[in-house]
Amino acid sequence: LVMEVRGNSPAASSGLKSGDVILQFNGVTVEDDAHLVNIVKLTEVGSRVSLVVLRDRSPQSVHLHLAEWTGE
């Protein structure tokens, strides 16, 4: 579950919204939040990735470029 999307983040630019549920990351079904974190860690910064999210009970495709986490 996406809890928050920060203003100038890649997530915001891609159209991800608070409340979205990430179902797939680059074609891999996301089992839980720990699984998603591991998949993201294995993906190169700067990569363009595709997500399938559940929004308002409807699957949506989202594309974004991964950026380095700044901790802000």
PyMOL Python script that loads the backbone (N, CA, C, O; Angstrom):
from pymol import cmd

cmd.read_pdbstr("""\
ATOM      1  N   LEU A   1       0.848  -1.179   0.000  1.00  0.00           N
ATOM      2  CA  LEU A   1       0.000   0.000   0.000  1.00  0.00           C
ATOM      3  C   LEU A   1       0.890   1.237   0.000  1.00  0.00           C
ATOM      4  O   LEU A   1       1.770   1.366   0.851  1.00  0.00           O
ATOM      5  N   VAL A   2       0.675   2.126  -0.924  1.00  0.00           N
ATOM      6  CA  VAL A   2       1.416   3.385  -0.976  1.00  0.00           C
ATOM      7  C   VAL A   2       0.808   4.308   0.076  1.00  0.00           C
ATOM      8  O   VAL A   2      -0.359   4.692  -0.010  1.00  0.00           O
ATOM      9  N   MET A   3       1.619   4.652   1.062  1.00  0.00           N
ATOM     10  CA  MET A   3       1.127   5.485   2.160  1.00  0.00           C
ATOM     11  C   MET A   3       1.239   6.977   1.849  1.00  0.00           C
ATOM     12  O   MET A   3       0.367   7.766   2.215  1.00  0.00           O
ATOM     13  N   GLU A   4       2.326   7.352   1.168  1.00  0.00           N
ATOM     14  CA  GLU A   4       2.574   8.764   0.899  1.00  0.00           C
ATOM     15  C   GLU A   4       3.376   8.903  -0.387  1.00  0.00           C
ATOM     16  O   GLU A   4       4.257   8.091  -0.668  1.00  0.00           O
ATOM     17  N   VAL A   5       3.071   9.922  -1.158  1.00  0.00           N
ATOM     18  CA  VAL A   5       3.843  10.243  -2.358  1.00  0.00           C
ATOM     19  C   VAL A   5       4.354  11.669  -2.181  1.00  0.00           C
ATOM     20  O   VAL A   5       3.573  12.611  -2.048  1.00  0.00           O
ATOM     21  N   ARG A   6       5.664  11.810  -2.183  1.00  0.00           N
ATOM     22  CA  ARG A   6       6.276  13.126  -1.965  1.00  0.00           C
ATOM     23  C   ARG A   6       6.279  13.951  -3.251  1.00  0.00           C
ATOM     24  O   ARG A   6       6.405  13.411  -4.350  1.00  0.00           O
ATOM     25  N   GLY A   7       6.140  15.246  -3.097  1.00  0.00           N
ATOM     26  CA  GLY A   7       5.960  16.187  -4.181  1.00  0.00           C
ATOM     27  C   GLY A   7       6.788  16.040  -5.435  1.00  0.00           C
ATOM     28  O   GLY A   7       6.224  15.844  -6.511  1.00  0.00           O
ATOM     29  N   ASN A   8       8.096  16.127  -5.344  1.00  0.00           N
ATOM     30  CA  ASN A   8       8.946  16.110  -6.537  1.00  0.00           C
ATOM     31  C   ASN A   8       9.619  14.765  -6.754  1.00  0.00           C
ATOM     32  O   ASN A   8      10.688  14.702  -7.361  1.00  0.00           O
ATOM     33  N   SER A   9       9.021  13.703  -6.274  1.00  0.00           N
ATOM     34  CA  SER A   9       9.617  12.369  -6.372  1.00  0.00           C
ATOM     35  C   SER A   9       9.292  11.710  -7.712  1.00  0.00           C
ATOM     36  O   SER A   9       8.357  12.120  -8.399  1.00  0.00           O
ATOM     37  N   PRO A  10      10.069  10.683  -8.081  1.00  0.00           N
ATOM     38  CA  PRO A  10       9.723   9.909  -9.276  1.00  0.00           C
ATOM     39  C   PRO A  10       8.328   9.288  -9.165  1.00  0.00           C
ATOM     40  O   PRO A  10       7.621   9.157 -10.165  1.00  0.00           O
ATOM     41  N   ALA A  11       7.940   8.912  -7.956  1.00  0.00           N
ATOM     42  CA  ALA A  11       6.605   8.341  -7.754  1.00  0.00           C
ATOM     43  C   ALA A  11       5.524   9.357  -8.121  1.00  0.00           C
ATOM     44  O   ALA A  11       4.549   9.021  -8.793  1.00  0.00           O
ATOM     45  N   ALA A  12       5.703  10.592  -7.678  1.00  0.00           N
ATOM     46  CA  ALA A  12       4.729  11.639  -8.002  1.00  0.00           C
ATOM     47  C   ALA A  12       4.702  11.906  -9.503  1.00  0.00           C
ATOM     48  O   ALA A  12       3.631  12.061 -10.091  1.00  0.00           O
ATOM     49  N   SER A  13       5.872  11.959 -10.118  1.00  0.00           N
ATOM     50  CA  SER A  13       5.948  12.211 -11.563  1.00  0.00           C
ATOM     51  C   SER A  13       5.283  11.112 -12.371  1.00  0.00           C
ATOM     52  O   SER A  13       4.756  11.362 -13.455  1.00  0.00           O
ATOM     53  N   SER A  14       5.310   9.883 -11.839  1.00  0.00           N
ATOM     54  CA  SER A  14       4.732   8.750 -12.561  1.00  0.00           C
ATOM     55  C   SER A  14       3.222   8.669 -12.417  1.00  0.00           C
ATOM     56  O   SER A  14       2.556   7.968 -13.179  1.00  0.00           O
ATOM     57  N   GLY A  15       2.682   9.388 -11.435  1.00  0.00           N
ATOM     58  CA  GLY A  15       1.247   9.324 -11.211  1.00  0.00           C
ATOM     59  C   GLY A  15       0.836   8.396 -10.089  1.00  0.00           C
ATOM     60  O   GLY A  15      -0.359   8.202  -9.868  1.00  0.00           O
ATOM     61  N   LEU A  16       1.800   7.808  -9.363  1.00  0.00           N
ATOM     62  CA  LEU A  16       1.441   6.994  -8.196  1.00  0.00           C
ATOM     63  C   LEU A  16       0.695   7.864  -7.203  1.00  0.00           C
ATOM     64  O   LEU A  16       0.990   9.051  -7.062  1.00  0.00           O
ATOM     65  N   LYS A  17      -0.278   7.271  -6.512  1.00  0.00           N
ATOM     66  CA  LYS A  17      -1.077   8.024  -5.557  1.00  0.00           C
ATOM     67  C   LYS A  17      -1.132   7.296  -4.229  1.00  0.00           C
ATOM     68  O   LYS A  17      -1.048   6.070  -4.161  1.00  0.00           O
ATOM     69  N   SER A  18      -1.274   8.078  -3.185  1.00  0.00           N
ATOM     70  CA  SER A  18      -1.480   7.511  -1.862  1.00  0.00           C
ATOM     71  C   SER A  18      -2.719   6.617  -1.907  1.00  0.00           C
ATOM     72  O   SER A  18      -3.762   7.021  -2.422  1.00  0.00           O
ATOM     73  N   GLY A  19      -2.606   5.411  -1.370  1.00  0.00           N
ATOM     74  CA  GLY A  19      -3.714   4.462  -1.402  1.00  0.00           C
ATOM     75  C   GLY A  19      -3.591   3.412  -2.488  1.00  0.00           C
ATOM     76  O   GLY A  19      -4.291   2.401  -2.447  1.00  0.00           O
ATOM     77  N   ASP A  20      -2.703   3.634  -3.475  1.00  0.00           N
ATOM     78  CA  ASP A  20      -2.463   2.611  -4.500  1.00  0.00           C
ATOM     79  C   ASP A  20      -1.863   1.369  -3.846  1.00  0.00           C
ATOM     80  O   ASP A  20      -1.100   1.471  -2.886  1.00  0.00           O
ATOM     81  N   VAL A  21      -2.209   0.212  -4.366  1.00  0.00           N
ATOM     82  CA  VAL A  21      -1.624  -1.051  -3.920  1.00  0.00           C
ATOM     83  C   VAL A  21      -0.779  -1.575  -5.071  1.00  0.00           C
ATOM     84  O   VAL A  21      -1.295  -1.802  -6.166  1.00  0.00           O
ATOM     85  N   ILE A  22       0.518  -1.771  -4.835  1.00  0.00           N
ATOM     86  CA  ILE A  22       1.418  -2.246  -5.886  1.00  0.00           C
ATOM     87  C   ILE A  22       1.272  -3.754  -6.017  1.00  0.00           C
ATOM     88  O   ILE A  22       1.588  -4.504  -5.093  1.00  0.00           O
ATOM     89  N   LEU A  23       0.787  -4.192  -7.181  1.00  0.00           N
ATOM     90  CA  LEU A  23       0.559  -5.614  -7.447  1.00  0.00           C
ATOM     91  C   LEU A  23       1.736  -6.258  -8.159  1.00  0.00           C
ATOM     92  O   LEU A  23       2.075  -7.411  -7.895  1.00  0.00           O
ATOM     93  N   GLN A  24       2.367  -5.503  -9.074  1.00  0.00           N
ATOM     94  CA  GLN A  24       3.500  -6.029  -9.848  1.00  0.00           C
ATOM     95  C   GLN A  24       4.569  -4.955  -9.992  1.00  0.00           C
ATOM     96  O   GLN A  24       4.276  -3.764 -10.095  1.00  0.00           O
ATOM     97  N   PHE A  25       5.820  -5.416  -9.997  1.00  0.00           N
ATOM     98  CA  PHE A  25       6.969  -4.550 -10.225  1.00  0.00           C
ATOM     99  C   PHE A  25       7.784  -5.185 -11.333  1.00  0.00           C
ATOM    100  O   PHE A  25       8.383  -6.242 -11.135  1.00  0.00           O
ATOM    101  N   ASN A  26       7.814  -4.552 -12.499  1.00  0.00           N
ATOM    102  CA  ASN A  26       8.534  -5.083 -13.669  1.00  0.00           C
ATOM    103  C   ASN A  26       8.135  -6.524 -13.975  1.00  0.00           C
ATOM    104  O   ASN A  26       8.991  -7.360 -14.264  1.00  0.00           O
ATOM    105  N   GLY A  27       6.856  -6.809 -13.913  1.00  0.00           N
ATOM    106  CA  GLY A  27       6.356  -8.132 -14.270  1.00  0.00           C
ATOM    107  C   GLY A  27       6.396  -9.156 -13.157  1.00  0.00           C
ATOM    108  O   GLY A  27       5.907 -10.273 -13.333  1.00  0.00           O
ATOM    109  N   VAL A  28       6.971  -8.802 -12.003  1.00  0.00           N
ATOM    110  CA  VAL A  28       7.049  -9.723 -10.867  1.00  0.00           C
ATOM    111  C   VAL A  28       5.908  -9.417  -9.905  1.00  0.00           C
ATOM    112  O   VAL A  28       5.743  -8.276  -9.472  1.00  0.00           O
ATOM    113  N   THR A  29       5.119 -10.441  -9.571  1.00  0.00           N
ATOM    114  CA  THR A  29       4.029 -10.259  -8.617  1.00  0.00           C
ATOM    115  C   THR A  29       4.605  -9.972  -7.239  1.00  0.00           C
ATOM    116  O   THR A  29       5.457 -10.712  -6.747  1.00  0.00           O
ATOM    117  N   VAL A  30       4.139  -8.898  -6.621  1.00  0.00           N
ATOM    118  CA  VAL A  30       4.617  -8.485  -5.306  1.00  0.00           C
ATOM    119  C   VAL A  30       3.845  -9.259  -4.243  1.00  0.00           C
ATOM    120  O   VAL A  30       2.619  -9.182  -4.169  1.00  0.00           O
ATOM    121  N   GLU A  31       4.584 -10.008  -3.421  1.00  0.00           N
ATOM    122  CA  GLU A  31       3.969 -10.838  -2.387  1.00  0.00           C
ATOM    123  C   GLU A  31       3.626 -10.046  -1.132  1.00  0.00           C
ATOM    124  O   GLU A  31       2.572 -10.252  -0.531  1.00  0.00           O
ATOM    125  N   ASP A  32       4.508  -9.148  -0.741  1.00  0.00           N
ATOM    126  CA  ASP A  32       4.291  -8.313   0.445  1.00  0.00           C
ATOM    127  C   ASP A  32       5.290  -7.160   0.406  1.00  0.00           C
ATOM    128  O   ASP A  32       6.090  -7.054  -0.524  1.00  0.00           O
ATOM    129  N   ASP A  33       5.239  -6.294   1.422  1.00  0.00           N
ATOM    130  CA  ASP A  33       6.100  -5.110   1.389  1.00  0.00           C
ATOM    131  C   ASP A  33       7.588  -5.458   1.441  1.00  0.00           C
ATOM    132  O   ASP A  33       8.394  -4.789   0.794  1.00  0.00           O
ATOM    133  N   ALA A  34       7.965  -6.483   2.193  1.00  0.00           N
ATOM    134  CA  ALA A  34       9.377  -6.888   2.253  1.00  0.00           C
ATOM    135  C   ALA A  34       9.856  -7.386   0.888  1.00  0.00           C
ATOM    136  O   ALA A  34      10.986  -7.113   0.484  1.00  0.00           O
ATOM    137  N   HIS A  35       9.001  -8.108   0.190  1.00  0.00           N
ATOM    138  CA  HIS A  35       9.337  -8.595  -1.150  1.00  0.00           C
ATOM    139  C   HIS A  35       9.550  -7.412  -2.095  1.00  0.00           C
ATOM    140  O   HIS A  35      10.504  -7.405  -2.872  1.00  0.00           O
ATOM    141  N   LEU A  36       8.675  -6.423  -2.035  1.00  0.00           N
ATOM    142  CA  LEU A  36       8.817  -5.239  -2.887  1.00  0.00           C
ATOM    143  C   LEU A  36      10.135  -4.524  -2.600  1.00  0.00           C
ATOM    144  O   LEU A  36      10.842  -4.130  -3.528  1.00  0.00           O
ATOM    145  N   VAL A  37      10.466  -4.355  -1.329  1.00  0.00           N
ATOM    146  CA  VAL A  37      11.723  -3.691  -0.969  1.00  0.00           C
ATOM    147  C   VAL A  37      12.905  -4.444  -1.569  1.00  0.00           C
ATOM    148  O   VAL A  37      13.821  -3.824  -2.108  1.00  0.00           O
ATOM    149  N   ASN A  38      12.896  -5.765  -1.482  1.00  0.00           N
ATOM    150  CA  ASN A  38      13.989  -6.566  -2.043  1.00  0.00           C
ATOM    151  C   ASN A  38      14.084  -6.425  -3.557  1.00  0.00           C
ATOM    152  O   ASN A  38      15.184  -6.316  -4.100  1.00  0.00           O
ATOM    153  N   ILE A  39      12.949  -6.425  -4.239  1.00  0.00           N
ATOM    154  CA  ILE A  39      12.954  -6.268  -5.698  1.00  0.00           C
ATOM    155  C   ILE A  39      13.536  -4.903  -6.074  1.00  0.00           C
ATOM    156  O   ILE A  39      14.354  -4.797  -6.988  1.00  0.00           O
ATOM    157  N   VAL A  40      13.108  -3.873  -5.365  1.00  0.00           N
ATOM    158  CA  VAL A  40      13.593  -2.520  -5.659  1.00  0.00           C
ATOM    159  C   VAL A  40      15.101  -2.439  -5.424  1.00  0.00           C
ATOM    160  O   VAL A  40      15.820  -1.839  -6.223  1.00  0.00           O
ATOM    161  N   LYS A  41      15.584  -3.035  -4.336  1.00  0.00           N
ATOM    162  CA  LYS A  41      17.024  -3.011  -4.036  1.00  0.00           C
ATOM    163  C   LYS A  41      17.854  -3.665  -5.136  1.00  0.00           C
ATOM    164  O   LYS A  41      19.001  -3.279  -5.364  1.00  0.00           O
ATOM    165  N   LEU A  42      17.281  -4.650  -5.816  1.00  0.00           N
ATOM    166  CA  LEU A  42      18.002  -5.364  -6.869  1.00  0.00           C
ATOM    167  C   LEU A  42      17.922  -4.666  -8.228  1.00  0.00           C
ATOM    168  O   LEU A  42      18.531  -5.115  -9.199  1.00  0.00           O
ATOM    169  N   THR A  43      17.172  -3.570  -8.291  1.00  0.00           N
ATOM    170  CA  THR A  43      16.973  -2.849  -9.547  1.00  0.00           C
ATOM    171  C   THR A  43      17.895  -1.637  -9.584  1.00  0.00           C
ATOM    172  O   THR A  43      17.983  -0.883  -8.615  1.00  0.00           O
ATOM    173  N   GLU A  44      18.572  -1.458 -10.696  1.00  0.00           N
ATOM    174  CA  GLU A  44      19.553  -0.384 -10.837  1.00  0.00           C
ATOM    175  C   GLU A  44      18.899   0.992 -10.814  1.00  0.00           C
ATOM    176  O   GLU A  44      17.876   1.220 -11.460  1.00  0.00           O
ATOM    177  N   VAL A  45      19.506   1.908 -10.057  1.00  0.00           N
ATOM    178  CA  VAL A  45      19.052   3.296 -10.022  1.00  0.00           C
ATOM    179  C   VAL A  45      19.094   3.843 -11.438  1.00  0.00           C
ATOM    180  O   VAL A  45      20.055   3.614 -12.171  1.00  0.00           O
ATOM    181  N   GLY A  46      18.051   4.564 -11.819  1.00  0.00           N
ATOM    182  CA  GLY A  46      17.951   5.118 -13.166  1.00  0.00           C
ATOM    183  C   GLY A  46      17.167   4.242 -14.122  1.00  0.00           C
ATOM    184  O   GLY A  46      16.826   4.664 -15.227  1.00  0.00           O
ATOM    185  N   SER A  47      16.881   3.010 -13.692  1.00  0.00           N
ATOM    186  CA  SER A  47      16.111   2.095 -14.544  1.00  0.00           C
ATOM    187  C   SER A  47      14.677   2.583 -14.695  1.00  0.00           C
ATOM    188  O   SER A  47      14.098   3.154 -13.771  1.00  0.00           O
ATOM    189  N   ARG A  48      14.121   2.351 -15.865  1.00  0.00           N
ATOM    190  CA  ARG A  48      12.695   2.614 -16.090  1.00  0.00           C
ATOM    191  C   ARG A  48      11.964   1.325 -15.766  1.00  0.00           C
ATOM    192  O   ARG A  48      12.261   0.278 -16.340  1.00  0.00           O
ATOM    193  N   VAL A  49      11.013   1.396 -14.849  1.00  0.00           N
ATOM    194  CA  VAL A  49      10.290   0.203 -14.417  1.00  0.00           C
ATOM    195  C   VAL A  49       8.799   0.384 -14.653  1.00  0.00           C
ATOM    196  O   VAL A  49       8.289   1.502 -14.723  1.00  0.00           O
ATOM    197  N   SER A  50       8.121  -0.744 -14.772  1.00  0.00           N
ATOM    198  CA  SER A  50       6.666  -0.713 -14.922  1.00  0.00           C
ATOM    199  C   SER A  50       6.043  -1.313 -13.671  1.00  0.00           C
ATOM    200  O   SER A  50       6.541  -2.290 -13.112  1.00  0.00           O
ATOM    201  N   LEU A  51       4.964  -0.716 -13.257  1.00  0.00           N
ATOM    202  CA  LEU A  51       4.211  -1.187 -12.101  1.00  0.00           C
ATOM    203  C   LEU A  51       2.776  -1.433 -12.526  1.00  0.00           C
ATOM    204  O   LEU A  51       2.255  -0.771 -13.425  1.00  0.00           O
ATOM    205  N   VAL A  52       2.149  -2.386 -11.873  1.00  0.00           N
ATOM    206  CA  VAL A  52       0.701  -2.528 -11.950  1.00  0.00           C
ATOM    207  C   VAL A  52       0.204  -2.252 -10.544  1.00  0.00           C
ATOM    208  O   VAL A  52       0.603  -2.917  -9.589  1.00  0.00           O
ATOM    209  N   VAL A  53      -0.667  -1.269 -10.428  1.00  0.00           N
ATOM    210  CA  VAL A  53      -1.212  -0.905  -9.126  1.00  0.00           C
ATOM    211  C   VAL A  53      -2.724  -1.073  -9.145  1.00  0.00           C
ATOM    212  O   VAL A  53      -3.367  -0.981 -10.191  1.00  0.00           O
ATOM    213  N   LEU A  54      -3.265  -1.319  -7.979  1.00  0.00           N
ATOM    214  CA  LEU A  54      -4.712  -1.379  -7.824  1.00  0.00           C
ATOM    215  C   LEU A  54      -5.155  -0.036  -7.273  1.00  0.00           C
ATOM    216  O   LEU A  54      -4.749   0.370  -6.184  1.00  0.00           O
ATOM    217  N   ARG A  55      -5.997   0.649  -8.043  1.00  0.00           N
ATOM    218  CA  ARG A  55      -6.497   1.962  -7.646  1.00  0.00           C
ATOM    219  C   ARG A  55      -8.007   1.964  -7.831  1.00  0.00           C
ATOM    220  O   ARG A  55      -8.510   1.729  -8.930  1.00  0.00           O
ATOM    221  N   ASP A  56      -8.712   2.227  -6.761  1.00  0.00           N
ATOM    222  CA  ASP A  56     -10.180   2.239  -6.819  1.00  0.00           C
ATOM    223  C   ASP A  56     -10.710   0.944  -7.428  1.00  0.00           C
ATOM    224  O   ASP A  56     -11.607   0.962  -8.271  1.00  0.00           O
ATOM    225  N   ARG A  57     -10.140  -0.183  -6.988  1.00  0.00           N
ATOM    226  CA  ARG A  57     -10.553  -1.533  -7.409  1.00  0.00           C
ATOM    227  C   ARG A  57     -10.283  -1.836  -8.878  1.00  0.00           C
ATOM    228  O   ARG A  57     -10.824  -2.794  -9.430  1.00  0.00           O
ATOM    229  N   SER A  58      -9.448  -1.020  -9.505  1.00  0.00           N
ATOM    230  CA  SER A  58      -9.142  -1.221 -10.917  1.00  0.00           C
ATOM    231  C   SER A  58      -7.624  -1.233 -11.120  1.00  0.00           C
ATOM    232  O   SER A  58      -6.936  -0.331 -10.643  1.00  0.00           O
ATOM    233  N   PRO A  59      -7.085  -2.255 -11.832  1.00  0.00           N
ATOM    234  CA  PRO A  59      -5.644  -2.264 -12.089  1.00  0.00           C
ATOM    235  C   PRO A  59      -5.248  -1.150 -13.060  1.00  0.00           C
ATOM    236  O   PRO A  59      -5.927  -0.902 -14.056  1.00  0.00           O
ATOM    237  N   GLN A  60      -4.139  -0.491 -12.748  1.00  0.00           N
ATOM    238  CA  GLN A  60      -3.619   0.596 -13.575  1.00  0.00           C
ATOM    239  C   GLN A  60      -2.139   0.337 -13.835  1.00  0.00           C
ATOM    240  O   GLN A  60      -1.441  -0.172 -12.958  1.00  0.00           O
ATOM    241  N   SER A  61      -1.654   0.677 -15.017  1.00  0.00           N
ATOM    242  CA  SER A  61      -0.227   0.581 -15.333  1.00  0.00           C
ATOM    243  C   SER A  61       0.437   1.925 -15.078  1.00  0.00           C
ATOM    244  O   SER A  61      -0.098   2.978 -15.424  1.00  0.00           O
ATOM    245  N   VAL A  62       1.613   1.866 -14.467  1.00  0.00           N
ATOM    246  CA  VAL A  62       2.379   3.066 -14.143  1.00  0.00           C
ATOM    247  C   VAL A  62       3.833   2.798 -14.522  1.00  0.00           C
ATOM    248  O   VAL A  62       4.339   1.697 -14.303  1.00  0.00           O
ATOM    249  N   HIS A  63       4.500   3.790 -15.082  1.00  0.00           N
ATOM    250  CA  HIS A  63       5.921   3.661 -15.428  1.00  0.00           C
ATOM    251  C   HIS A  63       6.686   4.767 -14.716  1.00  0.00           C
ATOM    252  O   HIS A  63       6.228   5.907 -14.639  1.00  0.00           O
ATOM    253  N   LEU A  64       7.865   4.411 -14.194  1.00  0.00           N
ATOM    254  CA  LEU A  64       8.681   5.420 -13.528  1.00  0.00           C
ATOM    255  C   LEU A  64      10.159   5.084 -13.644  1.00  0.00           C
ATOM    256  O   LEU A  64      10.535   3.951 -13.946  1.00  0.00           O
ATOM    257  N   HIS A  65      10.983   6.085 -13.398  1.00  0.00           N
ATOM    258  CA  HIS A  65      12.439   5.909 -13.362  1.00  0.00           C
ATOM    259  C   HIS A  65      12.853   5.892 -11.897  1.00  0.00           C
ATOM    260  O   HIS A  65      12.517   6.802 -11.139  1.00  0.00           O
ATOM    261  N   LEU A  66      13.584   4.850 -11.503  1.00  0.00           N
ATOM    262  CA  LEU A  66      14.050   4.766 -10.126  1.00  0.00           C
ATOM    263  C   LEU A  66      15.135   5.801  -9.878  1.00  0.00           C
ATOM    264  O   LEU A  66      16.040   5.987 -10.691  1.00  0.00           O
ATOM    265  N   ALA A  67      15.026   6.465  -8.747  1.00  0.00           N
ATOM    266  CA  ALA A  67      16.037   7.437  -8.342  1.00  0.00           C
ATOM    267  C   ALA A  67      16.619   7.003  -7.005  1.00  0.00           C
ATOM    268  O   ALA A  67      16.016   6.214  -6.278  1.00  0.00           O
ATOM    269  N   GLU A  68      17.782   7.521  -6.696  1.00  0.00           N
ATOM    270  CA  GLU A  68      18.429   7.213  -5.421  1.00  0.00           C
ATOM    271  C   GLU A  68      17.608   7.806  -4.290  1.00  0.00           C
ATOM    272  O   GLU A  68      17.131   8.937  -4.381  1.00  0.00           O
ATOM    273  N   TRP A  69      17.447   7.027  -3.215  1.00  0.00           N
ATOM    274  CA  TRP A  69      16.720   7.498  -2.034  1.00  0.00           C
ATOM    275  C   TRP A  69      17.598   8.497  -1.297  1.00  0.00           C
ATOM    276  O   TRP A  69      18.747   8.200  -0.973  1.00  0.00           O
ATOM    277  N   THR A  70      17.056   9.684  -1.031  1.00  0.00           N
ATOM    278  CA  THR A  70      17.826  10.715  -0.345  1.00  0.00           C
ATOM    279  C   THR A  70      17.499  10.770   1.134  1.00  0.00           C
ATOM    280  O   THR A  70      18.182  11.458   1.893  1.00  0.00           O
ATOM    281  N   GLY A  71      16.463  10.055   1.555  1.00  0.00           N
ATOM    282  CA  GLY A  71      16.082  10.051   2.957  1.00  0.00           C
ATOM    283  C   GLY A  71      15.251  11.246   3.359  1.00  0.00           C
ATOM    284  O   GLY A  71      14.969  11.430   4.543  1.00  0.00           O
ATOM    285  N   GLU A  72      14.861  12.046   2.423  1.00  0.00           N
ATOM    286  CA  GLU A  72      14.053  13.231   2.722  1.00  0.00           C
ATOM    287  C   GLU A  72      12.607  12.989   2.420  1.00  0.00           C
ATOM    288  O   GLU A  72      11.779  13.879   2.612  1.00  0.00           O
TER     289      GLU A  72
END
""", "prot")
cmd.dss("prot")
cmd.show_as("cartoon", "prot")
cmd.util.cbc("prot")
cmd.orient("prot")
